[in-house]
Amino acid sequence: DAGVIQSPRHEVTEMGQEVTLRCKPISGHNSLFWYRQTMMRGLELLIYFNNNVPIDDSGMPEDRFSAKMPNASFSTLKIQPSEPRDSAVYFCASRAPGQHTGELFFGEGSRLTVL
Amino acid sequence: AQSVAQPEDQVNVAEGNPLTVKCTYSVSGNPYLFWYVQYPNRGLQFLLKYITGDNLVKGSYGFEAEFNKSQTSFHLKKPSALVSDSALYFCAVRATRMDSSYKLIFGSGTRLLVRP
């Protein structure tokens, strides 16, 4: 299996621009998570989907952030407009069905720099 | 609220020596506990987990962890460190109670540096 695939790996943009991060979970996995990693705040859970439905988005920082999962094999995290404080590494992770005790499988991350 | 603490920002150890990376947790009910490792510019990789059963859990790459309920700890250990073990290690916890959050909460991470 190819694992969790994220794109782009690196994104440099200017403040105010729209940013879209993409994630393809492992085939057959039905839970998908978006995390953000920064030096100051560590790993933060932004949003969690189960069977394509957002279950908890309480970690989404503000209305500038939105996430969608139109089907079982694709999810996006969008920031509009972007700000310098959004600079971070964004990770997508997926988990197999019926595995609420199971491990998460992480992608390689998307490193976002907002100038 | 559930939380996990990794009291050491960095652990330094000589190759061949045993290593311990500390983790303590706070959770309602019984915990699910995990260790992940992150190499530079990579995503997190699962090492091991404790759900129930034996307090000593064995995982990938020769790592093991000991669950101690009375001390609410889940320290990561390895009998003989390798230079290639140098990485960032994260402890994570999830509550088992259905009225608690399903969320997997990560610690702040501990950087392990193994010197030759």
Interface residues (C-beta under 8 A of the other chain):
Chain A: V4 F33 G42 L43 L45 Y48 I55 D56 F91 A93 H100 T101 E103 L104 F105 F106 G107 E108 G109
Chain B: Y32 F34 Y36 N41 R42 G43 L44 Q45 F46 K49 I51 F90 R94 Y102 K103 L104 I105 F106 G107 S108 G109
